[in-house]
Amino acid sequence: MKTLKTIMAAAASLALLTGAARAEESSMRLEWVMQGQFAGPILALEKGYYKAEGLDMKLEPAGPDLKPTITVAQGSNTFGIGHPNQVIAARANGVPLVTVLQLGQKSASTYIARKETGIKRVEDMPGHSVGLWFGGDEHEFMAMLAAAKVDPTTVKIIPQGFDIVAWLNKQYEVMQVTRYNELQLVYAAGYKPSDLVFLEPGDYGVAMVNTGIFAREDTIKNHPEKVQGMVNATLRGWQEALADPVAAAKIVVKYNAELTEESQVAQIKAMGDMMCAGPTLQGHFGMTDPATWPVIEKVLIDTKQIDKPIKLEDGYTNAFWEKAPDAYKKIACPAK
């Protein structure tokens, strides 16, 4: 905690010095490399939707050692893509980040096992193994164990890398996957959904919804027109990407030649699945559901990621979403 506090405090101080220098341009730090996970912003950039809103937007990739929360806190980026748990953790450490657009309405992660393992639910985990990403991403599954009243010492917990090789080689039975990346690789390796068991955070009341866009409080106060323009254009970009994933994938691969169109179509569709829940099903695509934040905060407190509750309503705003054109607030979702 002390290390994070020190980093965040330094970032907040630097933000005061660098904020003015960024006044003439806008940038968005993605959460990973250019790929279908960010098809909405990529289409908004490619088709000039940001420019139409008066923004000279730059999209910048991230990675394991380059976090949007840090770069936005420093003032290196105007906006960042991330999750409410990251915003809550930042605010608990004195960094005033605010979610201004909430796209995902499910957890980014699901946890999969082959049916042959005999695992059907989290309650079956004692004596079995699970691969998790550490550094904060493991806490959702730990909260699932707690909700299922499973002693974590009875489960073999293994740090996993950013690939599926170890799971394919049966080095552990359950694997944490993002729905849009690793799960798609599992399917590409020949597995079908019917071959797998899915352990869902939402079934245990601990789902940490994903994929929001955040900014600093001073950006919201001093440049509300930038925030509004970003919200409008991003909603528009995602609406078009989800309406035609094939056309969107063709644009995405222009920004990353290492990708294939087929893989990006699958990734964009998976992003749409995560967005088609909660408020989106009521025609409120992009809205933050206030009920999701206390769930996330409790997970963070129970796993000692933050020391005490924060004023959650200061960590998000729907004000810009409310002012966005109604035409951008609806996406086509498959019937449940």
C-alpha positions as CSV (number, residue, x, y, z in Angstrom):
1,M,0.0,0.0,0.0
2,K,2.8,2.4,0.9
3,T,4.5,1.9,-2.5
4,L,1.2,2.6,-4.4
5,K,0.5,5.6,-2.2
6,T,4.0,7.0,-2.9
7,I,3.6,6.5,-6.7
8,M,0.1,8.0,-6.8
9,A,1.1,11.0,-4.7
10,A,4.0,11.8,-7.0
11,A,1.8,11.3,-10.0
12,A,-0.8,13.7,-8.6
13,S,1.9,16.3,-7.9
14,L,3.3,15.9,-11.5
15,A,-0.2,16.3,-12.9
16,L,-0.4,19.8,-11.5
17,L,2.8,20.7,-13.4
18,T,1.9,19.0,-16.7
19,G,-1.8,19.6,-17.0
20,A,-1.5,22.9,-18.8
21,A,1.0,21.6,-21.3
22,R,-1.7,19.1,-22.5
23,A,-4.4,21.7,-23.0
24,E,-4.2,21.8,-26.8
25,E,-4.5,18.1,-27.4
26,S,-6.2,15.0,-26.1
27,S,-4.9,11.5,-25.7
28,M,-6.4,8.2,-24.5
29,R,-4.2,5.5,-22.9
30,L,-5.6,2.1,-23.9
31,E,-5.3,-0.8,-21.5
32,W,-3.3,-3.0,-23.9
33,V,-2.0,-3.0,-27.5
34,M,-4.1,-1.8,-30.4
35,Q,-6.8,-4.5,-30.9
36,G,-10.5,-5.2,-31.1
37,Q,-10.8,-4.6,-27.4
38,F,-10.6,-0.9,-28.3
39,A,-12.5,-1.0,-31.6
40,G,-14.8,1.8,-30.5
41,P,-12.1,4.4,-30.0
42,I,-10.2,3.1,-33.0
43,L,-13.2,3.6,-35.3
44,A,-13.9,7.0,-33.7
45,L,-10.3,8.0,-34.6
46,E,-10.3,6.5,-38.1
47,K,-13.7,7.9,-39.1
48,G,-13.0,11.4,-37.7
49,Y,-15.6,11.3,-35.0
50,Y,-13.2,12.8,-32.4
51,K,-12.2,15.5,-34.8
52,A,-15.9,16.2,-35.4
53,E,-16.2,16.8,-31.7
54,G,-13.2,19.2,-31.8
55,L,-10.7,16.8,-30.4
56,D,-7.2,16.1,-31.7
57,M,-7.1,12.7,-30.2
58,K,-4.2,10.3,-29.9
59,L,-4.6,6.6,-28.9
60,E,-1.6,5.2,-27.1
61,P,-1.1,1.5,-26.2
62,A,-0.3,0.2,-22.7
63,G,1.2,-3.0,-21.3
64,P,2.1,-4.8,-18.0
65,D,4.4,-2.0,-16.9
66,L,2.5,1.0,-18.4
67,K,-0.8,1.6,-16.6
68,P,-3.5,4.1,-17.7
69,T,-4.2,5.1,-14.1
70,I,-0.6,6.2,-13.7
71,T,-0.3,8.0,-17.0
72,V,-3.6,9.9,-16.5
73,A,-2.7,10.8,-12.9
74,Q,0.6,12.1,-14.2
75,G,-1.1,14.2,-16.9
76,S,0.7,12.3,-19.7
77,N,-2.8,11.3,-21.0
78,T,-6.1,13.0,-20.9
79,F,-8.2,9.8,-20.7
80,G,-7.5,6.2,-19.7
81,I,-9.3,2.9,-20.2
82,G,-9.7,0.8,-17.1
83,H,-12.0,-0.6,-14.5
84,P,-13.9,0.9,-11.6
85,N,-11.8,-1.1,-9.1
86,Q,-8.7,0.8,-10.4
87,V,-10.5,4.1,-10.0
88,I,-11.6,3.2,-6.5
89,A,-8.1,2.2,-5.5
90,A,-6.6,5.3,-7.0
91,R,-9.1,7.6,-5.1
92,A,-8.4,5.6,-1.9
93,N,-4.8,6.7,-2.3
94,G,-5.6,10.3,-2.9
95,V,-5.6,10.4,-6.7
96,P,-8.8,12.1,-8.0
97,L,-9.7,9.9,-11.0
98,V,-13.3,9.8,-12.1
99,T,-15.1,7.4,-14.5
100,V,-16.9,9.4,-17.1
101,L,-18.1,6.5,-19.3
102,Q,-18.8,2.9,-18.4
103,L,-18.9,0.6,-21.4
104,G,-18.6,-2.9,-19.9
105,Q,-21.3,-4.3,-17.6
106,K,-19.7,-7.6,-16.7
107,S,-16.4,-8.7,-15.3
108,A,-13.6,-8.8,-17.8
109,S,-12.6,-12.2,-16.5
110,T,-14.2,-15.6,-16.4
111,Y,-12.6,-18.7,-15.0
112,I,-12.6,-21.9,-17.1
113,A,-12.0,-25.6,-16.6
114,R,-12.2,-28.6,-18.8
115,K,-15.3,-30.6,-18.0
116,E,-13.1,-33.7,-17.5
117,T,-11.7,-32.1,-14.3
118,G,-14.9,-32.7,-12.5
119,I,-15.1,-29.0,-11.3
120,K,-18.6,-27.7,-11.7
121,R,-18.6,-24.7,-9.3
122,V,-16.3,-22.8,-7.0
123,E,-17.3,-25.0,-4.1
124,D,-15.5,-27.9,-5.9
125,M,-12.1,-26.1,-5.8
126,P,-10.5,-27.8,-2.7
127,G,-7.8,-30.1,-3.9
128,H,-7.7,-28.4,-7.4
129,S,-5.5,-25.8,-9.0
130,V,-6.1,-22.4,-10.5
131,G,-3.9,-20.0,-12.6
132,L,-4.4,-16.3,-11.8
133,W,-2.8,-13.1,-12.8
134,F,-1.3,-11.4,-9.8
135,G,-0.8,-7.7,-9.0
136,G,-4.5,-7.1,-8.2
137,D,-6.2,-9.2,-10.8
138,E,-6.3,-12.3,-8.5
139,H,-8.6,-10.7,-6.0
140,E,-11.9,-11.3,-7.8
141,F,-11.3,-15.1,-7.7
142,M,-10.3,-14.9,-4.0
143,A,-13.5,-13.1,-3.3
144,M,-15.3,-16.0,-5.2
145,L,-13.6,-18.5,-2.9
146,A,-14.7,-16.5,0.1
147,A,-18.3,-16.2,-1.1
148,A,-18.3,-20.0,-1.6
149,K,-16.8,-20.5,1.8
150,V,-13.8,-22.3,0.4
151,D,-10.6,-22.1,2.4
152,P,-7.9,-20.7,-0.1
153,T,-5.3,-22.8,1.6
154,T,-7.1,-25.9,0.2
155,V,-6.6,-24.6,-3.4
156,K,-3.3,-24.6,-5.3
157,I,-3.0,-21.1,-6.6
158,I,-0.4,-20.6,-9.4
159,P,0.7,-17.3,-11.0
160,Q,0.0,-17.5,-14.7
161,G,1.5,-15.7,-17.7
162,F,-0.2,-13.7,-20.4
163,D,-0.8,-16.8,-22.6
164,I,-2.7,-20.1,-22.4
165,V,0.2,-22.5,-22.9
166,A,0.4,-23.7,-19.3
167,W,-3.3,-24.4,-19.2
168,L,-3.2,-26.2,-22.5
169,N,-0.3,-28.3,-21.0
170,K,-2.5,-29.0,-18.0
171,Q,-0.2,-27.3,-15.5
172,Y,-3.3,-26.1,-13.7
173,E,-7.0,-27.0,-14.0
174,V,-8.8,-23.6,-13.8
175,M,-7.5,-20.6,-15.8
176,Q,-8.4,-17.0,-15.5
177,V,-9.2,-15.6,-18.9
178,T,-10.4,-12.3,-20.3
179,R,-13.5,-12.9,-22.4
180,Y,-12.0,-11.0,-25.4
181,N,-8.4,-12.3,-25.4
182,E,-7.5,-15.6,-23.8
183,L,-10.9,-17.2,-24.0
184,Q,-10.9,-16.5,-27.8
185,L,-7.4,-18.2,-28.0
186,V,-8.9,-21.2,-26.2
187,Y,-11.6,-21.4,-28.8
188,A,-9.0,-21.0,-31.5
189,A,-7.1,-24.0,-30.0
190,G,-10.1,-26.2,-30.8
191,Y,-12.2,-26.0,-27.6
192,K,-15.9,-25.3,-27.8
193,P,-18.0,-23.7,-25.0
194,S,-19.6,-27.1,-24.5
195,D,-16.2,-28.5,-23.6
196,L,-15.7,-26.1,-20.7
197,V,-17.1,-25.2,-17.3
198,F,-17.3,-21.4,-16.6
199,L,-17.0,-20.1,-13.1
200,E,-18.6,-16.7,-13.2
201,P,-17.9,-13.9,-10.7
202,G,-21.5,-12.7,-11.1
203,D,-22.9,-15.9,-9.8
204,Y,-21.1,-15.3,-6.5
205,G,-22.0,-11.6,-6.2
206,V,-18.5,-10.3,-6.6
207,A,-18.3,-9.3,-10.3
208,M,-16.1,-6.3,-10.9
209,V,-17.5,-4.7,-14.0
210,N,-14.9,-3.6,-16.6
211,T,-13.9,-1.2,-19.4
212,G,-14.7,2.3,-18.3
213,I,-13.0,5.5,-19.4
214,F,-11.7,7.9,-16.7
215,A,-10.2,11.3,-16.4
216,R,-8.8,13.5,-13.7
217,E,-11.1,15.9,-11.7
218,D,-9.3,18.9,-13.0
219,T,-9.9,17.8,-16.6
220,I,-13.6,17.5,-15.9
221,K,-13.7,20.9,-14.3
222,N,-11.5,22.8,-16.7
223,H,-12.2,21.1,-20.0
224,P,-15.7,19.7,-19.9
225,E,-16.0,20.1,-23.6
226,K,-13.2,17.6,-24.1
227,V,-14.8,15.1,-21.9
228,Q,-18.2,15.5,-23.6
229,G,-16.6,15.2,-27.1
230,M,-14.7,12.0,-26.1
231,V,-17.9,10.5,-24.7
232,N,-20.0,11.3,-27.8
233,A,-17.4,10.0,-30.2
234,T,-16.5,6.9,-28.3
235,L,-20.1,5.9,-27.9
236,R,-20.6,6.4,-31.7
237,G,-17.5,4.4,-32.5
238,W,-18.5,1.5,-30.4
239,Q,-22.1,1.5,-31.7
240,E,-20.7,1.2,-35.3
241,A,-18.1,-1.4,-34.4
242,L,-20.7,-3.7,-32.7
243,A,-23.2,-3.2,-35.5
244,D,-20.6,-4.5,-38.1
245,P,-17.7,-6.4,-36.4
246,V,-16.3,-7.5,-39.8
247,A,-16.0,-3.9,-41.1
248,A,-14.6,-2.8,-37.7
249,A,-12.0,-5.6,-37.7
250,K,-10.7,-4.4,-41.1
251,I,-10.1,-1.0,-39.6
252,V,-8.5,-2.4,-36.4
253,V,-5.9,-4.5,-38.3
254,K,-4.8,-1.3,-40.1
255,Y,-3.4,-0.2,-36.7
256,N,-1.8,-3.5,-35.8
257,A,-0.5,-5.6,-38.6
258,E,0.2,-8.5,-36.3
259,L,-3.5,-9.2,-35.9
260,T,-5.8,-11.2,-38.2
261,E,-9.2,-10.0,-39.2
262,E,-10.8,-13.3,-38.0
263,S,-9.4,-13.0,-34.5
264,Q,-10.5,-9.3,-34.2
265,V,-14.1,-10.1,-35.3
266,A,-14.3,-12.6,-32.5
267,Q,-12.8,-10.1,-30.0
268,I,-15.2,-7.3,-31.0
269,K,-18.1,-9.7,-30.6
270,A,-16.8,-10.7,-27.2
271,M,-16.6,-7.1,-26.2
272,G,-20.2,-6.6,-27.3
273,D,-21.2,-9.6,-25.1
274,M,-19.7,-7.9,-22.0
275,M,-21.4,-4.6,-22.8
276,C,-24.8,-6.3,-23.3
277,A,-25.8,-6.5,-19.6
278,G,-27.1,-4.2,-16.9
279,P,-28.1,-0.7,-18.1
280,T,-27.3,-1.5,-21.7
281,L,-30.3,-3.9,-21.8
282,Q,-32.5,-0.9,-20.9
283,G,-31.1,1.2,-23.7
284,H,-28.6,2.9,-21.5
285,F,-25.3,1.9,-23.2
286,G,-22.4,3.7,-21.5
287,M,-24.1,4.5,-18.2
288,T,-22.5,3.7,-14.8
289,D,-24.8,1.6,-12.6
290,P,-24.2,3.0,-9.1
291,A,-25.2,-0.4,-7.6
292,T,-22.0,-2.0,-9.0
293,W,-19.6,0.2,-7.1
294,P,-20.3,-1.0,-3.5
295,V,-19.8,-4.6,-4.7
296,I,-16.3,-3.7,-6.1
297,E,-15.4,-1.7,-3.0
298,K,-16.2,-4.5,-0.7
299,V,-14.0,-6.9,-2.7
300,L,-11.1,-4.3,-2.4
301,I,-11.6,-3.9,1.3
302,D,-12.0,-7.6,2.0
303,T,-8.8,-8.4,0.1
304,K,-7.0,-5.4,1.8
305,Q,-6.4,-3.5,-1.5
306,I,-7.8,-0.4,0.2
307,D,-7.9,0.4,3.9
308,K,-11.4,1.8,4.2
309,P,-14.5,2.9,2.2
310,I,-14.4,6.0,0.1
311,K,-17.1,8.4,-1.1
312,L,-18.0,6.3,-4.1
313,E,-20.3,8.8,-5.8
314,D,-17.3,11.1,-6.3
315,G,-15.6,8.4,-8.3
316,Y,-18.0,8.4,-11.3
317,T,-20.3,10.7,-13.1
318,N,-23.1,10.1,-15.6
319,A,-23.4,13.8,-16.4
320,F,-21.6,13.5,-19.8
321,W,-23.4,10.3,-20.7
322,E,-26.7,12.0,-20.1
323,K,-25.8,14.9,-22.4
324,A,-24.6,12.5,-25.2
325,P,-27.0,12.1,-28.2
326,D,-29.6,9.5,-27.4
327,A,-29.0,7.9,-30.8
328,Y,-25.6,6.6,-29.5
329,K,-26.9,5.1,-26.3
330,K,-28.4,1.9,-27.9
331,I,-26.6,-1.2,-29.3
332,A,-28.1,-4.4,-30.6
333,C,-27.9,-7.2,-28.0
334,P,-28.7,-10.8,-28.7
335,A,-31.9,-12.1,-27.0
336,K,-31.2,-13.8,-23.7
